[in-house]
Amino acid sequence: MNTIEEILKALETIDYSVFTEEYIDDILDNRDNDPFDSEWCRVCDEIENLKNNDNYTKSNESEFLEITQKAFKILESNNCGELSSYISDDFGLIYDSLILNYKDEWLDKLIDTYKNRKIPTGELNDLV
């Protein structure tokens, strides 16, 4: 789970001092609209369709919960309110993709955005 650990550490080092209520609202608005929302939902649906009792166990469910809670707490401790749930969901999606060996270009961009200490939103571009 090196990827998860890496992006959790990156999430902890984001400069949250710039996250005003208005800034967070803009992030949430951009995540709730296309292209971000439709891509997120597409990836989530594809991952959910891959899950079964053979490839996703109770142990995975436990790890999933632990990781999503860690992500949630990082944002919550930085007074990011509603954004905490969104980011927690991203980390669940990423965790599931790693467990199921799911590959997707958009998801790679989502992960890279976190690795670059940014909150994914709007149209995800290739990062250099």
Secondary structure, DSSP 4 states (H G I P E B T S, - for coil): -HHHHHHHHHHHTS-GGG--HHHHHHHHHHHHSTTHHHHHHHHHHHHHHH--TTTS-HHHHHHHHHHHHHHHHHHHHTT-TTHHHHHHHHHHHHHHHHHTT---HHHHHHHHHHHTT----SS-----
